[in-house]
Amino acid sequence: MSDHSPSPAPAGLDAIDRRIVAELSRDARLSMRQVAALVHISRTAAHTRVQNLVRHGVITGFGAQIDPRALGLHVSALVVVKIGDVSWTDIASRLSKLPFVEKAQAVSGDIDIILTVSAPDHEQLSQAILRDIHSMPGVISTRSHLILEEIAGHAPAEAPDIWH
């Protein structure tokens, strides 16, 4: 087991832990003082709880939310991929390293992988799908769905506290 693997998850997260996760989901730049004020606990308690959430693998990192359009990536698609008799881990790893591929997800049903792909324009998106993804050894077929508009839902733990 590596030193970076999470400890076993705690028996359950309480409402304060979930509120901390929700606040950090909205703004990962919050200071411990701000987190403490938002969830009505001491700074020391907030720091201890955040450390525990990281140690148990609930919080896996802190980062910026990026607008792909601001980076020049103006067109996005979900690419449904059916694979042959190959290792999902191997092919997903190779697919996720391709230019413009943002995410690879294993799914159930009659397909195997869904990729999120964003590119500067339709031509480059088409090239990425046809040249890089569709022609990769192990890929049997692809089906692409252009994303016309995206509306964000709730981040994990950002929804009203209805789960226990």
Z-matrix of the N, CA and C atoms (Angstrom, degrees):
N
C 1 1.460
C 2 1.523 1 107.95
N 3 1.341 2 117.64 1 133.25
C 4 1.452 3 120.20 2 -178.18
C 5 1.520 4 110.18 3 -79.14
N 6 1.345 5 114.75 4 161.87
C 7 1.457 6 120.26 5 179.87
C 8 1.522 7 112.37 6 -67.20
N 9 1.350 8 118.32 7 -18.64
C 10 1.452 9 121.39 8 -174.88
C 11 1.523 10 113.06 9 -96.69
N 12 1.324 11 118.27 10 0.16
C 13 1.461 12 118.87 11 -179.62
C 14 1.519 13 108.69 12 -75.84
N 15 1.339 14 116.19 13 145.36
C 16 1.458 15 118.91 14 -176.61
C 17 1.518 16 111.92 15 -69.08
N 18 1.322 17 115.75 16 151.69
C 19 1.454 18 121.47 17 172.62
C 20 1.512 19 107.49 18 -70.37
N 21 1.322 20 116.98 19 162.82
C 22 1.466 21 117.70 20 176.85
C 23 1.526 22 110.05 21 -54.76
N 24 1.327 23 115.92 22 143.50
C 25 1.464 24 120.92 23 -177.82
C 26 1.518 25 110.05 24 -63.02
N 27 1.317 26 116.44 25 146.60
C 28 1.464 27 118.95 26 177.25
C 29 1.523 28 109.74 27 -63.98
N 30 1.321 29 115.49 28 159.71
C 31 1.467 30 120.52 29 -178.03
C 32 1.519 31 111.33 30 -52.55
N 33 1.307 32 117.38 31 -33.83
C 34 1.458 33 120.92 32 179.04
C 35 1.507 34 109.78 33 -176.39
N 36 1.287 35 114.81 34 148.12
C 37 1.446 36 119.35 35 176.47
C 38 1.519 37 108.18 36 -87.43
N 39 1.307 38 116.45 37 138.56
C 40 1.457 39 118.33 38 176.50
C 41 1.528 40 109.70 39 -90.70
N 42 1.312 41 115.98 40 178.71
C 43 1.466 42 121.30 41 -176.06
C 44 1.525 43 111.38 42 -61.27
N 45 1.317 44 118.16 43 -35.28
C 46 1.471 45 120.33 44 179.85
C 47 1.531 46 110.33 45 -67.78
N 48 1.342 47 117.25 46 -43.73
C 49 1.467 48 120.16 47 176.85
C 50 1.531 49 110.49 48 -58.31
N 51 1.324 50 116.21 49 -45.01
C 52 1.467 51 119.72 50 -179.69
C 53 1.523 52 111.53 51 -64.57
N 54 1.339 53 117.31 52 -36.71
C 55 1.467 54 120.26 53 177.11
C 56 1.522 55 110.57 54 -67.33
N 57 1.325 56 117.68 55 -38.27
C 58 1.468 57 120.83 56 176.90
C 59 1.524 58 109.88 57 -61.95
N 60 1.326 59 116.71 58 -47.03
C 61 1.468 60 120.69 59 178.88
C 62 1.528 61 110.11 60 -60.48
N 63 1.321 62 117.06 61 -41.81
C 64 1.467 63 120.45 62 179.87
C 65 1.530 64 110.72 63 -62.84
N 66 1.320 65 117.07 64 -45.12
C 67 1.478 66 120.07 65 -179.31
C 68 1.526 67 110.78 66 -64.55
N 69 1.322 68 117.44 67 -42.13
C 70 1.467 69 120.17 68 179.60
C 71 1.529 70 111.52 69 -72.03
N 72 1.346 71 117.58 70 -25.94
C 73 1.464 72 120.77 71 174.37
C 74 1.526 73 110.05 72 -66.33
N 75 1.321 74 116.00 73 -37.05
C 76 1.467 75 120.61 74 179.23
C 77 1.518 76 111.68 75 -74.24
N 78 1.340 77 117.26 76 -38.59
C 79 1.465 78 120.92 77 -177.65
C 80 1.521 79 109.68 78 -152.31
N 81 1.328 80 116.25 79 100.27
C 82 1.468 81 121.56 80 -177.49
C 83 1.522 82 112.03 81 -71.63
N 84 1.333 83 118.03 82 -9.33
C 85 1.465 84 121.12 83 -178.86
C 86 1.521 85 112.96 84 -87.68
N 87 1.315 86 118.17 85 0.56
C 88 1.457 87 120.28 86 -178.99
C 89 1.525 88 110.65 87 -59.30
N 90 1.320 89 116.38 88 138.72
C 91 1.468 90 120.56 89 173.74
C 92 1.525 91 108.49 90 -77.79
N 93 1.312 92 116.76 91 163.83
C 94 1.466 93 120.16 92 177.40
C 95 1.522 94 110.31 93 -61.90
N 96 1.329 95 116.89 94 -34.85
C 97 1.459 96 120.72 95 177.46
C 98 1.540 97 109.97 96 -61.89
N 99 1.344 98 116.92 97 -42.62
C 100 1.469 99 120.97 98 179.06
C 101 1.530 100 111.37 99 -67.65
N 102 1.334 101 116.72 100 -43.22
C 103 1.472 102 120.39 101 177.87
C 104 1.526 103 109.35 102 -58.99
N 105 1.324 104 115.98 103 -47.05
C 106 1.465 105 120.57 104 -179.49
C 107 1.526 106 111.31 105 -58.49
N 108 1.318 107 116.83 106 -44.28
C 109 1.465 108 120.24 107 -179.38
C 110 1.527 109 111.10 108 -65.41
N 111 1.319 110 117.02 109 -40.50
C 112 1.461 111 120.69 110 -177.78
C 113 1.529 112 113.03 111 -66.91
N 114 1.349 113 116.54 112 -33.44
C 115 1.476 114 119.06 113 -178.04
C 116 1.535 115 112.36 114 -105.96
N 117 1.341 116 116.25 115 4.99
C 118 1.463 117 122.79 116 173.15
C 119 1.529 118 113.48 117 63.47
N 120 1.347 119 115.15 118 48.81
C 121 1.465 120 120.85 119 173.27
C 122 1.530 121 107.52 120 -135.04
N 123 1.325 122 117.05 121 172.88
C 124 1.465 123 119.95 122 179.52
C 125 1.529 124 110.78 123 -73.06
N 126 1.325 125 115.75 124 160.68
C 127 1.461 126 120.49 125 178.34
C 128 1.526 127 109.98 126 -62.16
N 129 1.316 128 117.36 127 -40.27
C 130 1.464 129 121.50 128 179.49
C 131 1.529 130 111.07 129 -63.37
N 132 1.328 131 116.17 130 -42.81
C 133 1.473 132 120.10 131 178.28
C 134 1.528 133 110.48 132 -64.95
N 135 1.330 134 116.74 133 -40.67
C 136 1.473 135 120.16 134 178.64
C 137 1.526 136 109.96 135 -62.41
N 138 1.320 137 116.63 136 -45.01
C 139 1.471 138 121.02 137 179.86
C 140 1.522 139 110.99 138 -60.94
N 141 1.319 140 116.80 139 -45.64
C 142 1.472 141 121.57 140 179.87
C 143 1.526 142 110.65 141 -62.56
N 144 1.323 143 116.76 142 -43.72
C 145 1.464 144 120.47 143 -179.45
C 146 1.530 145 111.26 144 -65.81
N 147 1.329 146 118.05 145 -42.62
C 148 1.468 147 120.24 146 178.72
C 149 1.529 148 109.73 147 -63.37
N 150 1.337 149 117.59 148 -42.97
C 151 1.472 150 120.30 149 176.91
C 152 1.525 151 111.02 150 -58.92
N 153 1.328 152 117.44 151 -41.70
C 154 1.462 153 120.73 152 178.71
C 155 1.528 154 111.35 153 -66.29
N 156 1.332 155 117.21 154 -40.05
C 157 1.464 156 120.63 155 178.23
C 158 1.529 157 110.99 156 -63.36
N 159 1.317 158 117.29 157 -36.99
C 160 1.470 159 121.18 158 176.20
C 161 1.528 160 109.91 159 -69.40
N 162 1.317 161 116.83 160 -47.70
C 163 1.475 162 121.59 161 -177.71
C 164 1.533 163 111.74 162 -59.88
N 165 1.329 164 116.63 163 -36.17
C 166 1.464 165 120.77 164 -179.00
C 167 1.525 166 113.13 165 -88.14
N 168 1.329 167 117.43 166 2.93
C 169 1.456 168 120.54 167 175.06
C 170 1.516 169 114.76 168 80.26
N 171 1.323 170 117.85 169 10.16
C 172 1.467 171 120.36 170 176.45
C 173 1.524 172 108.65 171 -71.50
N 174 1.319 173 116.61 172 -48.06
C 175 1.464 174 122.20 173 173.67
C 176 1.525 175 106.04 174 -98.40
N 177 1.321 176 116.13 175 118.54
C 178 1.471 177 120.09 176 -176.07
C 179 1.518 178 113.02 177 -102.87
N 180 1.317 179 117.73 178 -4.27
C 181 1.459 180 120.69 179 177.77
C 182 1.513 181 110.42 180 169.28
N 183 1.304 182 114.86 181 169.07
C 184 1.454 183 122.32 182 178.88
C 185 1.513 184 107.08 183 -124.97
N 186 1.329 185 117.52 184 132.30
C 187 1.456 186 118.22 185 -177.60
C 188 1.508 187 112.54 186 -159.64
N 189 1.310 188 113.62 187 174.32
C 190 1.462 189 121.26 188 179.66
C 191 1.527 190 109.95 189 -87.78
N 192 1.322 191 116.29 190 148.45
C 193 1.454 192 120.97 191 171.55
C 194 1.526 193 106.37 192 -92.59
N 195 1.307 194 116.03 193 125.44
C 196 1.454 195 122.24 194 -172.61
C 197 1.519 196 110.84 195 -107.14
N 198 1.325 197 116.65 196 137.36
C 199 1.457 198 122.26 197 173.94
C 200 1.529 199 107.32 198 -90.41
N 201 1.341 200 117.91 199 109.66
C 202 1.471 201 120.10 200 -177.65
C 203 1.534 202 112.96 201 -56.86
N 204 1.324 203 117.28 202 -35.48
C 205 1.471 204 120.19 203 -179.93
C 206 1.528 205 111.24 204 -63.65
N 207 1.318 206 117.03 205 -37.28
C 208 1.463 207 120.57 206 178.92
C 209 1.529 208 110.79 207 -65.56
N 210 1.335 209 116.76 208 -23.06
C 211 1.461 210 121.70 209 176.54
C 212 1.525 211 112.23 210 -89.27
N 213 1.336 212 116.36 211 -1.43
C 214 1.459 213 119.90 212 -179.63
C 215 1.513 214 114.01 213 93.63
N 216 1.321 215 117.44 214 9.48
C 217 1.464 216 121.42 215 178.46
C 218 1.526 217 107.56 216 -96.91
N 219 1.330 218 117.15 217 91.53
C 220 1.456 219 122.37 218 -169.08
C 221 1.526 220 115.16 219 -93.91
N 222 1.311 221 117.85 220 -8.56
C 223 1.460 222 119.92 221 -178.41
C 224 1.532 223 108.75 222 -135.29
N 225 1.341 224 115.18 223 134.33
C 226 1.466 225 120.56 224 -178.12
C 227 1.523 226 109.77 225 -132.19
N 228 1.318 227 114.82 226 154.22
C 229 1.466 228 120.35 227 178.70
C 230 1.521 229 109.82 228 -146.25
N 231 1.325 230 113.80 229 153.27
C 232 1.463 231 120.93 230 166.88
C 233 1.521 232 104.98 231 -96.83
N 234 1.305 233 116.76 232 125.49
C 235 1.461 234 121.25 233 -179.04
C 236 1.515 235 107.78 234 -112.23
N 237 1.326 236 115.45 235 115.63
C 238 1.458 237 122.69 236 178.80
C 239 1.522 238 107.18 237 -86.35
N 240 1.321 239 116.29 238 125.34
C 241 1.465 240 121.68 239 -174.97
C 242 1.520 241 109.90 240 -120.42
N 243 1.315 242 115.51 241 130.24
C 244 1.467 243 121.65 242 172.04
C 245 1.517 244 106.19 243 -106.96
N 246 1.335 245 116.46 244 130.74
C 247 1.460 246 120.38 245 -178.02
C 248 1.525 247 110.94 246 -113.28
N 249 1.328 248 114.67 247 159.81
C 250 1.463 249 120.83 248 178.45
C 251 1.510 250 110.82 249 -87.26
N 252 1.303 251 115.12 250 -151.14
C 253 1.454 252 122.39 251 -177.49
C 254 1.532 253 109.81 252 -81.79
N 255 1.328 254 115.03 253 69.79
C 256 1.468 255 121.93 254 179.77
C 257 1.524 256 108.41 255 -133.89
N 258 1.298 257 115.87 256 162.81
C 259 1.460 258 121.47 257 178.87
C 260 1.527 259 109.93 258 -70.63
N 261 1.345 260 115.83 259 126.66
C 262 1.463 261 119.02 260 178.01
C 263 1.510 262 110.31 261 -59.17
N 264 1.308 263 117.37 262 -43.71
C 265 1.458 264 121.27 263 -177.88
C 266 1.515 265 111.25 264 -59.37
N 267 1.321 266 117.12 265 -43.83
C 268 1.464 267 121.25 266 -179.02
C 269 1.524 268 111.17 267 -65.65
N 270 1.329 269 117.53 268 -50.78
C 271 1.461 270 119.38 269 -175.88
C 272 1.529 271 110.86 270 -70.88
N 273 1.329 272 118.52 271 -36.56
C 274 1.470 273 120.46 272 177.47
C 275 1.525 274 110.33 273 -63.83
N 276 1.309 275 116.36 274 -39.24
C 277 1.462 276 120.33 275 177.28
C 278 1.523 277 110.77 276 -62.19
N 279 1.340 278 116.76 277 -45.17
C 280 1.471 279 120.45 278 179.45
C 281 1.527 280 110.96 279 -66.30
N 282 1.328 281 118.03 280 -41.47
C 283 1.463 282 121.64 281 179.41
C 284 1.533 283 111.23 282 -64.41
N 285 1.327 284 116.63 283 -41.91
C 286 1.467 285 120.03 284 -176.50
C 287 1.525 286 112.70 285 -67.84
N 288 1.318 287 117.45 286 -17.27
C 289 1.469 288 121.26 287 179.32
C 290 1.530 289 113.07 288 -89.64
N 291 1.336 290 116.99 289 -5.60
C 292 1.460 291 120.25 290 -179.70
C 293 1.531 292 110.75 291 -71.37
N 294 1.344 293 116.87 292 150.84
C 295 1.464 294 119.46 293 175.72
C 296 1.524 295 110.73 294 -58.36
N 297 1.305 296 116.05 295 140.32
C 298 1.463 297 126.28 296 175.94
C 299 1.529 298 114.38 297 76.52
N 300 1.342 299 119.85 298 -5.86
C 301 1.467 300 121.33 299 178.35
C 302 1.527 301 107.70 300 -84.37
N 303 1.328 302 115.67 301 118.46
C 304 1.462 303 121.65 302 -178.27
C 305 1.525 304 112.88 303 -91.12
N 306 1.339 305 116.21 304 -34.55
C 307 1.455 306 119.40 305 -173.37
C 308 1.517 307 109.93 306 -155.88
N 309 1.327 308 116.70 307 143.81
C 310 1.463 309 123.00 308 172.75
C 311 1.523 310 107.44 309 -124.44
N 312 1.335 311 116.04 310 128.80
C 313 1.459 312 120.60 311 -178.68
C 314 1.518 313 110.28 312 -128.76
N 315 1.337 314 116.31 313 132.31
C 316 1.461 315 121.04 314 172.41
C 317 1.521 316 107.02 315 -78.41
N 318 1.333 317 116.53 316 137.30
C 319 1.459 318 120.12 317 -179.14
C 320 1.523 319 109.87 318 -132.75
N 321 1.314 320 115.48 319 161.15
C 322 1.454 321 120.26 320 177.74
C 323 1.519 322 109.58 321 -90.78
N 324 1.303 323 116.24 322 170.48
C 325 1.459 324 121.12 323 177.83
C 326 1.513 325 111.81 324 100.64
N 327 1.330 326 115.63 325 -153.40
C 328 1.469 327 119.87 326 -174.36
C 329 1.524 328 113.49 327 -87.91
N 330 1.322 329 117.29 328 8.44
C 331 1.467 330 121.17 329 174.08
C 332 1.511 331 107.94 330 -122.79
N 333 1.312 332 116.89 331 168.72
C 334 1.459 333 119.74 332 -175.30
C 335 1.521 334 114.25 333 -112.94
N 336 1.326 335 116.48 334 -42.16
C 337 1.459 336 121.04 335 -173.04
C 338 1.527 337 109.07 336 -137.65
N 339 1.318 338 115.98 337 142.32
C 340 1.470 339 121.05 338 168.91
C 341 1.519 340 106.42 339 -118.01
N 342 1.323 341 115.35 340 127.02
C 343 1.457 342 122.13 341 176.85
C 344 1.519 343 109.17 342 -106.36
N 345 1.310 344 116.66 343 142.96
C 346 1.456 345 121.58 344 167.82
C 347 1.524 346 105.52 345 -103.34
N 348 1.333 347 115.53 346 123.26
C 349 1.463 348 121.28 347 -175.12
C 350 1.526 349 108.57 348 -127.89
N 351 1.327 350 117.24 349 130.07
C 352 1.465 351 122.09 350 176.69
C 353 1.518 352 108.76 351 -128.26
N 354 1.337 353 115.81 352 139.17
C 355 1.471 354 121.62 353 -177.35
C 356 1.532 355 109.29 354 -142.36
N 357 1.331 356 116.12 355 165.62
C 358 1.467 357 119.15 356 -179.93
C 359 1.526 358 114.08 357 -63.69
N 360 1.334 359 117.60 358 -35.13
C 361 1.463 360 120.15 359 -177.01
C 362 1.526 361 109.56 360 -152.85
N 363 1.344 362 115.71 361 173.58
C 364 1.465 363 120.95 362 -177.22
C 365 1.531 364 111.89 363 -61.87
N 366 1.304 365 117.04 364 -37.93
C 367 1.464 366 120.25 365 -178.81
C 368 1.525 367 111.10 366 -62.72
N 369 1.324 368 117.21 367 -45.95
C 370 1.462 369 119.82 368 -179.49
C 371 1.525 370 111.60 369 -71.14
N 372 1.339 371 116.53 370 -32.32
C 373 1.458 372 119.69 371 175.33
C 374 1.529 373 109.56 372 -64.50
N 375 1.318 374 115.84 373 -45.40
C 376 1.463 375 121.05 374 178.88
C 377 1.526 376 110.69 375 -60.24
N 378 1.321 377 117.19 376 -44.77
C 379 1.463 378 121.31 377 178.54
C 380 1.534 379 110.79 378 -60.63
N 381 1.329 380 116.70 379 -43.65
C 382 1.466 381 119.98 380 -179.35
C 383 1.524 382 110.80 381 -62.30
N 384 1.339 383 116.47 382 -40.67
C 385 1.461 384 119.69 383 -178.59
C 386 1.519 385 111.27 384 -72.94
N 387 1.323 386 117.20 385 -50.21
C 388 1.470 387 120.61 386 -175.56
C 389 1.524 388 113.13 387 -74.81
N 390 1.317 389 116.93 388 -46.47
C 391 1.461 390 120.36 389 -175.47
C 392 1.524 391 112.10 390 -78.38
N 393 1.326 392 116.00 391 -48.02
C 394 1.466 393 118.85 392 -171.16
C 395 1.530 394 113.58 393 -90.51
N 396 1.321 395 117.10 394 -47.81
C 397 1.463 396 120.61 395 -173.82
C 398 1.527 397 111.46 396 -82.67
N 399 1.322 398 116.42 397 -56.73
C 400 1.470 399 120.89 398 -174.42
C 401 1.532 400 112.32 399 -62.18
N 402 1.317 401 116.97 400 -33.28
C 403 1.467 402 119.64 401 -176.93
C 404 1.532 403 113.65 402 -90.17
N 405 1.329 404 117.68 403 1.74
C 406 1.465 405 119.53 404 179.96
C 407 1.529 406 110.10 405 -68.02
N 408 1.327 407 117.70 406 132.59
C 409 1.465 408 120.21 407 176.77
C 410 1.528 409 110.88 408 -55.33
N 411 1.315 410 116.38 409 131.39
C 412 1.457 411 122.21 410 -178.31
C 413 1.516 412 113.30 411 102.80
N 414 1.349 413 116.41 412 -18.48
C 415 1.459 414 120.00 413 178.16
C 416 1.523 415 108.18 414 -86.20
N 417 1.320 416 117.26 415 123.16
C 418 1.463 417 122.25 416 179.48
C 419 1.522 418 110.55 417 -87.73
N 420 1.342 419 116.22 418 -45.25
C 421 1.464 420 119.39 419 -179.23
C 422 1.516 421 110.30 420 -155.24
N 423 1.337 422 114.96 421 160.04
C 424 1.456 423 121.45 422 173.98
C 425 1.524 424 108.82 423 -134.32
N 426 1.304 425 114.91 424 152.96
C 427 1.461 426 121.44 425 174.24
C 428 1.521 427 105.58 426 -140.70
N 429 1.318 428 117.14 427 126.56
C 430 1.462 429 121.17 428 -173.88
C 431 1.513 430 111.73 429 -108.75
N 432 1.318 431 114.85 430 143.73
C 433 1.457 432 122.36 431 178.69
C 434 1.524 433 107.78 432 -130.45
N 435 1.320 434 116.66 433 110.74
C 436 1.450 435 122.45 434 -179.32
C 437 1.529 436 109.54 435 -66.92
N 438 1.309 437 117.20 436 133.45
C 439 1.462 438 121.59 437 177.14
C 440 1.527 439 107.16 438 -86.61
N 441 1.319 440 116.27 439 116.38
C 442 1.460 441 121.14 440 -178.09
C 443 1.526 442 112.21 441 -87.52
N 444 1.324 443 115.84 442 -37.81
C 445 1.455 444 120.77 443 179.85
C 446 1.520 445 107.88 444 -155.58
N 447 1.310 446 116.14 445 149.62
C 448 1.458 447 120.28 446 -179.26
C 449 1.519 448 109.05 447 -131.72
N 450 1.318 449 115.54 448 133.11
C 451 1.457 450 121.71 449 177.53
C 452 1.519 451 106.59 450 -124.19
N 453 1.310 452 116.01 451 122.90
C 454 1.459 453 120.86 452 -177.06
C 455 1.519 454 111.04 453 -71.48
N 456 1.298 455 115.73 454 140.94
C 457 1.458 456 122.06 455 173.08
C 458 1.514 457 108.52 456 -97.22
N 459 1.294 458 116.39 457 -147.87
C 460 1.453 459 121.36 458 179.14
C 461 1.522 460 110.26 459 -89.69
N 462 1.320 461 115.94 460 135.80
C 463 1.461 462 120.51 461 171.04
C 464 1.528 463 107.26 462 -71.47
N 465 1.344 464 117.69 463 160.02
C 466 1.472 465 118.85 464 177.62
C 467 1.531 466 110.87 465 -51.88
N 468 1.302 467 115.54 466 133.19
C 469 1.467 468 124.41 467 178.12
C 470 1.515 469 112.98 468 70.96
N 471 1.326 470 118.29 469 2.92
C 472 1.464 471 120.26 470 179.98
C 473 1.524 472 111.17 471 -88.05
N 474 1.326 473 116.95 472 -18.97
C 475 1.458 474 121.53 473 178.51
C 476 1.522 475 109.24 474 -67.48
N 477 1.308 476 116.93 475 162.52
C 478 1.479 477 118.43 476 175.74
C 479 1.530 478 110.52 477 -52.14
N 480 1.275 479 115.90 478 146.15
C 481 1.469 480 121.54 479 -174.37
C 482 1.531 481 110.65 480 -72.43
N 483 1.352 482 114.49 481 80.10
C 484 1.467 483 119.44 482 -178.45
C 485 1.515 484 112.35 483 -109.82
N 486 1.325 485 118.51 484 -5.91
C 487 1.460 486 120.65 485 -179.07
C 488 1.527 487 109.68 486 -106.39
N 489 1.301 488 114.58 487 148.76
C 490 1.471 489 118.95 488 -175.49
C 491 1.488 490 110.43 489 -128.73
